[in-house]
Amino acid sequence: MGGGVGALLLIGFDHFAEAAASLGPLAARNVMVECASRLQALCPQAAGDAAPVVGRIGPETFAVASAAFASAQAVHDLARRISASLTRPFITAGYELVCSCSIGMTMFDGPPADTARLIEQADRALFHVQHGGEQSPAMYAPAAPTPGAEGVAADTGANDPVSEHPRLAAQLRHALTRRQFSLNLQPQLSLVNGQIVGYEFLLRWISPELGGVAPADFLPILEQTGGIREVGHWVLDNAAQMLAGLQQEEAERAGTARQPDLLAAVNLSDAQLLDPQLSDTVRDIAARHAVPTTRLVFEVSEHTLLRAGEAARQAVDALHGCGARVAVEDFGATAHSLDCLAQFRPDLVKLDRCVVSAVTDAGDDSALRHLVAAAHDAGVPVTATRVETAAQLQALRACRCDVIQGYLLSQPFPARWIDDTQGVIAERARDLMP
């Protein structure tokens, strides 16, 4: 095998069972055949002379394996190409079907000695993408050795939830200085003009000892220990820097000196929102990267705003005072959404996931229509998140929702992929417009 890097990738299709039920067995089979064809087309050049083996190992799961990838980077590159290829629409039975996929991976040296174990490892990584909020692709890595276990790492997987708060907190203390944090981006599409209008910047943590840790596991600890402010500053600084680069690239591509009005959205916790230095920090970072503060969007959950009350209102006013925008996240999650709209005067609202999912899960768009109309009556544009199906898009368009974000357009992807994904995202955006 020439001393290459071995890897097994498991590719699972999200919510394919529901789509198959509506399409019928023959159309669903045709989609799986086309999936296999796309995977086969991607693989011959992925591992030198030994092309990866492609196989279907479950109703909606494929495996790609080789012991001769040129490097770990080659494995990640293949995963990126697979993700981009399989999110392109499938045409079957006269319908256009858009699928999202999740990828779990594991690596090995030399010929695989225990295939079943490798499948188990990759499957754990895949599980945590589909059910644990982890980014895709996710790489399996063994947990840290347990004292008294003769140096053998417990076979719990890189992304298993870690229940021991002290262990996570100890790792988090050094994560920033050791450059273990990274950003994922998810694009936002205007349903008004079909343009990508911005990106949400999402924090990710890859620990050498723990592997990829789900945000739901480490963000609460950052908030409890006070580390969220320093990490939040890092997120905003990097988001502003990347936004400046994106705007310059778009202007050069369009052949104009005028930079596009792209937005960079970041999330704020309670502690960040109530930090009295926040508005000064925003001004300083925006000035350092020559980014107008009006291009920065700070997303705050409806629960946070209502819980903090008057202190939150003053913080929102301070952000508005420095020119930044404020978005109410999870809009529609409580019975007080309209009060929140009136009290905090946000620049935009992002619908709660249950409002969007109700369109397809329960066939009920009444809450969607009510919330969009209320926001528009207040002069506030609406973004729908976690948009995953064509039916949801159709309902959102019918309700005059302004912007969408979700797997139907693009799953979150590592910031380093931005140059390779912009063309794919632009093409996908065109496909979604009428």
N, C-alpha and C positions, 0 to 999 in steps of 0.2 A: 504493500500500500504506500510505500515511499515516505513513511514518517509524517503523514499528514495529520490533521486534526479530525477526530471523529465526532459526529453529531447526529442526533435524532431530533427531528422536528415533528410535533403533532399539531395538525391544523384542524381546528374545530369550527363549524359554522354556527353562528349565534342565531337562535330562534328558527332554525331551518325546519324543525318538525311542524311548526305552525304554518309555515309557507307551503310545505309539502302537502299538508292536509287540505289546503285550499286549492292547490294546483292539480292534485291528483297524482297517483303513483307513476304514471308514464312520464309526465312533465318533470316530476321531481327526479326521476332516474336520469332524464336527459340533462338536467342541471349537473348532477354528479358526474356524468360522463364528460361534460364540458370542463368541469373542475379538474378532473384527472388529466384531460388534454392540456389545459393551461399549465398545470404543474409539470407535466412531462416536457413541455416546451421550454420551461425555465431552467431545467436541471442539467442538460448536457454540458454546459460550460461552467457549472458551479464547482466542480471538484476535479479539474484536470482530466486525466484519461479515465478516471473511474467515476462515471456519472452517478449521482445519487439514485437510489432505488425509491420508486414512488409506489405506494399501495394504499388502498382503502381498508381501514381496520375497524370501521364502525359505520352506522347508518349515516352519520354526518361528520365523520372524522377521517382524515388522511394522515399518512406518515411519510416522511422523507428522511432517508438515512444514507450516510456514507462515512467511511473511515478515512477518507482522503481529501477533506477540504484543505485548501492551501493555508488557511489561518482562521482564527476565531472571528476576525472581521469578515471573512468570506461567508461564514455562517450567518452573521447578522445581515450582511448584504442580501443574501438569498431570502432571508425572512422578510426583509423590506420589500423585495420584488414580488414575493408571493402575496403579501398583504395588498399591494397595489393592484396586482393582477386579479385577485379574487374579489375585490370590491367593485370591479367593473360590472356593468349590468349583464345579466343573462337573458337571452331572448328564448322563450319557450312557450309553446301553445298559444302564440300570439300575444303573450304578455312580457313585460319587462320586469325581471326580478332582480332586486338589489340585495346582496348578502353582505353581512359583515363577518369577518373571521377573527378568531383568536389563535395565537400561536404559543405553545409551550415547548421549550427546548432543553436538551441536556447534552453535554459534551463528554468525550472519553478519548483515551490514548490507545492507539493500536487497535487490533481486531477486537470487537466486542465479545467479552467473555460471558456475559449474562444479559441476553436480550430482554428477558422479562423485567429485569431490574431497571434497565434503561427506559423501557416503556412506562414503568411505574413512575420514574423520576420525571419524565417529560409530561406525563399525565397530571402529576401534581402541579407542575408549573402552569399547565393549561387550565386546570381547575381554578387556580387563584386568579387567572385572568378573567375567566367567565363568571366567577362567583365571589371573588374576594377583592375586586376593585384594582387589581394590579394592572400595570401597563402591558401591552402586547407589542412585541414578543417578550415573554418572560423566560429567564434562564434559571434552570435548577442549579442549586449549589448546596452541598451538605452543610448541616448546622455545625456550630463550633463543638469540639470534643467535650464530652462530659467527664468530669473528674472521676477516676476509678474505672473508666471504660477502656483502659489500655490504649488510649489515643484514637479510638475508632469513633468517627463522627456519627452522631445519631441520625438515622435515616428519616428525618422529618421534613426535609425539603427547604428550599431557600425562602419560600413565601408563606410557610406555616405561621399562623398568628402566634405572636409571642406574648404570653400572659404575664411574664415577670417584668413589672414596671422598672425596677432598678436596673435590670440588664439593658433594656432599651434606652433608658435615660443615660446610662453610662456611655453607650455607643453614640447617642445623639450629641453628647457634649463635644465630641471631636469631629462630627460629620462635616461641618462647614469648613473648618480649617484643613481637613484632609480631602476636600473637594469630592465628597461623596454625593452631594446633591446635584440634581440636574433638572432641566425643565422639559416638559412635553408641551406641544402646541396643538390646539384644536381650532380649525378655521371656522369663521362665521360668514354665512351667505345671505346677502340681501335678496328678499323675494320681490323687491321693487325693481331693481335694475340688474339682477343677476351677477353682481360683483362680490368678490370677497372683501368684506368691510373691516375685518379685524381677526384677531386671534386671542383665545384665552390661554394664559400661561399657567401650567399646572406643575406643582412641585412634586418631584420624585426623589426617593432615597434608595440607593443601592449600597448596602453595607457589605464589606468583604467577609464579615463573619456570618451575617444573617441573610445575605442575598437581598433581593428586592422586598422591601417592607411596604405594605399597603398604607396609603395616607391616613386611612381611618385608624390605623394602629399608632402612628408616630405623631400626627398633628396634635392630638389632645395632650400628649406628654410635653411637646414643645410649648404648648400654652400653659400647662401647669408649672413648668420649670422656668418660664420667662424667656426661653430661647426663641420664641416665635418672632420677637421684634427684630432680632439680629438676622434671622433667616428671612423674614419678610422683607427687610431692607435689601438683602442679597437678591431675592426674587425680583423686586421692583427695579433694581439697578440693572440686572441682566435683561429683563423684559424691555426696558427703555433702550438699552444698547442695541438689542436685536431689532426693535421697532425702527430705530434710526436706519439700520442697515437695510431692512426690508423696504422702507419708503424710498431710499436712494436707488435700490435695484429696480423698483417698479417705475420710478421716474425715468431711469436710463432706458428701460425696456420700452417705455412709451415714447421716448425721444422728446421729452419735455423737461423744462427746469422745474415745473410745479410738481411737488411731491403729493402722492395720493393721501387721502385722509384715512389711513388705516388706524385702527384702534388696538390698543394693548390692554387686555383685561386681566386683573389679578384679584385674588380673593383676600379679604380682610377678616381676621378673627376679632373677637371682642376686644382683646388687649391691644391689637394694632389700631383698631378704630378709635379707641379711647386714649391713645397715646397723644399727649399734648404737643409733641414735636412732629406729628405726622405731616401736617401741611408744609412745614419748613423742609422736611425730608423730601417731599414730593417736588417742591420747587428746586431744591439743590440737584436732585437726580435728573430732572428734566433739563435743567440748564447745562449740566455736564455733558449730556448726550445730544444737546440741541434738538430736543423733542418738545413740541408744544404741550403744555399740561392738559390742554383740551383733548389730547389723543390718549390720555390715560384714564382707564375706567376701573373703579374700585367696587368690587362686588361684595355686598354685605347681605347676609341672610335676613329674611323677614323676622325670624325668631330673635336674632341678635339685636336688631333695631327696636323691636317691641320690648325686649327685656331691659335694654339700657335706657329707654325712654328719653328724657330730656337731655341727658349726657350724649346720647347718640345723635339727637337732633343738632346739638351744637357742633359735634364732630363733622356731621354732614355739611353743615353750613361752612365750616372751616375749609373743607375740601372744595366746596363750590367757590369759596373765596380765593383760592389759589388757581382756579380755572379747571380743576379736575372734574371728572364725571363720576356719578355714583349710580350703581345699579342695585335694585332690590332683587336678591336671589331667592329662589323658592317661592316666588309670588303665587299666591293661591294655596299655600300650605296651611294657613290658619284661617279662622273665621274673621280675622281683623285685617285682611289684605287691603281693603279699600280705605280703612283708617290709616294704614301704613302709607298708602299712596298720597293721601291728603296731608299727613303730618310731616313726612320727610321730603316731599317734592323731589323724587329721584329723576335722573335724566333718562333712565330706561328701566324696564323690569324684565326679569327672566322667569318664565313660567316654571312652576314646580313640576317635577317629573310625572306626578300622578295626574296632572291636568292633561298632559300630552298622551300618556299611556291609556287614559280612559277612553280616548277616541277609538282605539282598536280593541282594548281589553273588554270594555263594556258597551261599545258602540254608542257612547254618550259624549256629545260635544257641547253640551249645554254650559258646563263650567268654562270651557275654553272660549265660547262665544261671549259669555258674560264678562270674563276677565279682560279679554282683548278690547271689547267695547268700552269698558270702564277706563282702562288705561288710555285709550285713544281719546275719550271724552276729556281726559285730564291733560291731553297733549303729550303723552308719554309713549314712545315707541316700545314694541314688545319683541323680545327674543324668545324663541322656543328652544329648549335644550333637550338632549337625548332623543332627537328625532331619528327613528330607525326604519320606518316603513313608508312606502309610497302612499298608503292610506292616510297616515298621519300628515304627510306633506300636503295632500289634497285638502284635508280639513283645515289645516293652518292657512293655506292659500285662500280658501273660501272665507275664512274669518278675517282676512286681511292682516295676518301676522306679518311683521316687518322683516324679521331675521330668523334664520334657523341655524342650529348647531347640533351635531350628533353624528352617529355612525353612518347614516344615510349619505352624508356628505364626506366625512372622513373621521376615522378614529384618531385619538390623540397620538402624536408621533414625536420622537426625540427631536430636540431643536437642531441637532446636527444633520438631520435629514431634510431640512427646509429647502435647500437648493434642488434636491432630487424630486421633491414631492410637489412643488408649486405647479408644474405643468399638469400633473395628474389631477390635482385638486381643481385647477381651472377647467380642465376638460369635464370633470365630474359636475362642476357647477353648471356648465352649459347644458349637460344632459338633464339636469333637474329642472331647468326652466322650460316653461311651455313654448 
